[in-house]
Amino acid sequence: MDIEFSKEDLEFQKEVRAFIEKNLPTGTELWTKRTRWFDALRKKGGWDIPKWPVEFGGPGFTPTQRYIFDMEMGRCNTPPQLPFGVGMLAPILMNYGSKEQQDRFLPGIRDGSVNWCQGYSEPGAGSDLANLRTKAELSEDGTHYVVNGQKTWTTLAHIAHWIFCLTRTSGDGPKQEGITFLLMPMDDPGIEVKPIITLGGSHSVNDVYLTDVKVPVENRVGEEGKGWTYAKGLLIHERTGLAGIQNSVWALEKAKDTARSVKVGKRTLMDVPMFRNKVGELEAELMALEFTELRSLASASEGGDPGPESSIMKLKGTEIQQRISELNLEAAGIYAAPWGTQAVGHKFARGATSGYLGGRATTIYGGASEVQKDVIAKNVLDLGS
Ligand SMILES: Cc1cc2nc3c(=O)[nH]c(=O)nc-3n(C[C@H](O)[C@H](O)[C@H](O)COP(=O)(O)OP(=O)(O)OC[C@H]3O[C@@H](n4cnc5c(N)ncnc54)[C@H](O)[C@@H]3O)c2cc1C
């Protein structure tokens, strides 16, 4: 296994750095000039969709180039794309969708004009997702399904134009069978979205109620009853993405800068040994995680699968994200208390509590930590079934 970058990889790294330097909007422009940024990425030859295969317009990066690309983008905190279309639905359509579905949906996903949300979880079906009960019944003439049920924790359903849903078309046999993957427009009169306000005080997740939603069979992806297979194959990639390693590298550097700006007597918080130790531990763990990712890339370069290390990355990556938010909270001290109102004291303190509270969810979504530990125990440590 070789985890050193080759000469070509180092050249590529230079190219990515130069591109960011030239094109990334700065300061307050960063979020308002998103479109310009994504246009530049697109013109560069599919850099806006780095993980898509060449035949769908992707840049054809090798696994190592993808790592370098993600690392450089993460370190500069470049604007992210919403994950549901580009990262989740698109690969399912590419692998299992019809040509018509690919032609119809992929362009809107790529240019961001159509927002998607993910309707998997339900009350009573989260970690044990195969328990889902949202029912889709095929009409007698076989032209459409009628869908009834409830989805929950649906991120950004309130701004989504479409939802991709796992539904139950049969209750016979093992519960993983009889699950069907359907696409529905959110403006259907049978779809109602109700907000859930989370601990951090923000509105990003929702309940979605489905009442007699009529879905044409053309909106079914793949075969009836095979939805579980389609959804499951992509979980490994979703987990790797959720680890957010490169972004944590950036966030930790930022937390250190913040701590340097906080005075403690004649020193700064960064000079306080207890705080410094925490930063040091986090840096070491983050570096270890980067090496885990590199090992997984080395195996992918040799044709292997990402495999169960995606669970290690999800588990550790999200814990690290939470611990960085704890450092920010500690740096803000009492000034973190009036969150959600006007800043008092340090300017950075305003987002510290909401960041900390909002970040609790990272070890739940995309498969809770306990579930990842189960996967690691069985598939990495071979601790039996
Ligand atoms: C902010 C946020 C955004 C989300 N966005 C979406 C979305 O867009 N679309 C979507 O479909 N879903 C979404 N989810 C749902 C998410 O995937 C589920 O919350 C997650 O899978 C856990 O399911 P659950 O909430 O039903 O908890 P449960 O599965 O009921 O788990 C409760 C607790 O029991 C533990 N547990 C469960 N099973 C085991 C086991 N076998 N062994 C040991 N411990 C276990 C869990 O780790 C957890 O601590 C989101 C969740 C959050 C919090």
The ligand as an SDF file (V2000), in Angstrom:
LIG
                    3D

 53 58  0  0  0  0  0  0  0  0999 V2000
  -30.6560   16.7780   12.0110 C   0  0  0  0  0  0  0  0  0  0  0  0
  -31.1340   15.5060   11.3740 C   0  0  0  0  0  0  0  0  0  0  0  0
  -31.3410   15.4630    9.9980 C   0  0  0  0  0  0  0  0  0  0  0  0
  -31.8330   14.3150    9.3920 C   0  0  0  0  0  0  0  0  0  0  0  0
  -32.1130   14.3350    8.0460 N   0  0  0  0  0  0  0  0  0  0  0  0
  -32.7230   13.2620    7.4780 C   0  0  0  0  0  0  0  0  0  0  0  0
  -33.1540   13.3210    6.1170 C   0  0  0  0  0  0  0  0  0  0  0  0
  -32.9630   14.3170    5.4180 O   0  0  0  0  0  0  0  0  0  0  0  0
  -33.7950   12.2400    5.6070 N   0  0  0  0  0  0  0  0  0  0  0  0
  -34.0210   11.1140    6.3310 C   0  0  0  0  0  0  0  0  0  0  0  0
  -34.5840   10.1640    5.7920 O   0  0  0  0  0  0  0  0  0  0  0  0
  -33.6210   11.0280    7.6400 N   0  0  0  0  0  0  0  0  0  0  0  0
  -32.9910   12.0810    8.2240 C   0  0  0  0  0  0  0  0  0  0  0  0
  -32.6080   12.0340    9.5500 N   0  0  0  0  0  0  0  0  0  0  0  0
  -32.9430   10.8490   10.3220 C   0  0  0  0  0  0  0  0  0  0  0  0
  -31.7460   10.0320   10.7740 C   0  0  0  0  0  0  0  0  0  0  0  0
  -31.2310    9.2620    9.7100 O   0  0  0  0  0  0  0  0  0  0  0  0
  -32.2210    9.1630   11.9620 C   0  0  0  0  0  0  0  0  0  0  0  0
  -32.4760   10.0570   13.0310 O   0  0  0  0  0  0  0  0  0  0  0  0
  -31.1970    8.1560   12.3750 C   0  0  0  0  0  0  0  0  0  0  0  0
  -31.0910    7.1400   11.4160 O   0  0  0  0  0  0  0  0  0  0  0  0
  -31.5640    7.5220   13.7430 C   0  0  0  0  0  0  0  0  0  0  0  0
  -32.8860    7.0430   13.7340 O   0  0  0  0  0  0  0  0  0  0  0  0
  -33.9240    7.4660   14.8590 P   0  0  0  0  0  0  0  0  0  0  0  0
  -33.9080    8.9380   15.0090 O   0  0  0  0  0  0  0  0  0  0  0  0
  -35.2250    6.8070   14.5330 O   0  0  0  0  0  0  0  0  0  0  0  0
  -33.3640    6.8760   16.2100 O   0  0  0  0  0  0  0  0  0  0  0  0
  -33.4350    5.3630   16.6600 P   0  0  0  0  0  0  0  0  0  0  0  0
  -33.0990    4.4610   15.5420 O   0  0  0  0  0  0  0  0  0  0  0  0
  -34.7500    5.1360   17.3750 O   0  0  0  0  0  0  0  0  0  0  0  0
  -32.2740    5.3120   17.7170 O   0  0  0  0  0  0  0  0  0  0  0  0
  -32.4090    5.8080   19.0520 C   0  0  0  0  0  0  0  0  0  0  0  0
  -31.1520    5.4690   19.8090 C   0  0  0  0  0  0  0  0  0  0  0  0
  -31.0020    4.0330   19.8720 O   0  0  0  0  0  0  0  0  0  0  0  0
  -29.7420    3.6430   19.3650 C   0  0  0  0  0  0  0  0  0  0  0  0
  -29.8320    2.3890   18.6310 N   0  0  0  0  0  0  0  0  0  0  0  0
  -30.6870    2.1070   17.6250 C   0  0  0  0  0  0  0  0  0  0  0  0
  -30.4480    0.8610   17.1500 N   0  0  0  0  0  0  0  0  0  0  0  0
  -29.4160    0.3660   17.8630 C   0  0  0  0  0  0  0  0  0  0  0  0
  -28.7020   -0.8650   17.8410 C   0  0  0  0  0  0  0  0  0  0  0  0
  -29.0040   -1.8210   16.9610 N   0  0  0  0  0  0  0  0  0  0  0  0
  -27.7020   -1.0410   18.7460 N   0  0  0  0  0  0  0  0  0  0  0  0
  -27.3840   -0.0570   19.6290 C   0  0  0  0  0  0  0  0  0  0  0  0
  -28.0370    1.1380   19.6980 N   0  0  0  0  0  0  0  0  0  0  0  0
  -29.0260    1.3430   18.8260 C   0  0  0  0  0  0  0  0  0  0  0  0
  -29.3290    4.7680   18.4270 C   0  0  0  0  0  0  0  0  0  0  0  0
  -27.9450    4.8420   18.2680 O   0  0  0  0  0  0  0  0  0  0  0  0
  -29.8760    5.9880   19.1390 C   0  0  0  0  0  0  0  0  0  0  0  0
  -28.9730    6.4200   20.1300 O   0  0  0  0  0  0  0  0  0  0  0  0
  -32.0820   13.1620   10.1700 C   0  0  0  0  0  0  0  0  0  0  0  0
  -31.8580   13.1900   11.5650 C   0  0  0  0  0  0  0  0  0  0  0  0
  -31.3960   14.3560   12.1630 C   0  0  0  0  0  0  0  0  0  0  0  0
  -31.2010   14.3540   13.6580 C   0  0  0  0  0  0  0  0  0  0  0  0
  1  2  1  0
  2  3  1  0
  2 52  2  0
  3  4  2  0
  4  5  1  0
  4 50  1  0
  5  6  2  0
  6  7  1  0
  6 13  1  0
  7  8  2  0
  7  9  1  0
  9 10  1  0
 10 11  2  0
 10 12  1  0
 12 13  2  0
 13 14  1  0
 14 15  1  0
 14 50  1  0
 15 16  1  0
 16 17  1  0
 16 18  1  0
 18 19  1  0
 18 20  1  0
 20 21  1  0
 20 22  1  0
 22 23  1  0
 23 24  1  0
 24 25  2  0
 24 26  1  0
 24 27  1  0
 27 28  1  0
 28 29  2  0
 28 30  1  0
 28 31  1  0
 31 32  1  0
 32 33  1  0
 33 34  1  0
 33 48  1  0
 34 35  1  0
 35 36  1  0
 35 46  1  0
 36 37  1  0
 36 45  1  0
 37 38  2  0
 38 39  1  0
 39 40  1  0
 39 45  2  0
 40 41  1  0
 40 42  2  0
 42 43  1  0
 43 44  2  0
 44 45  1  0
 46 47  1  0
 46 48  1  0
 48 49  1  0
 50 51  2  0
 51 52  1  0
 52 53  1  0
M  END
$$$$
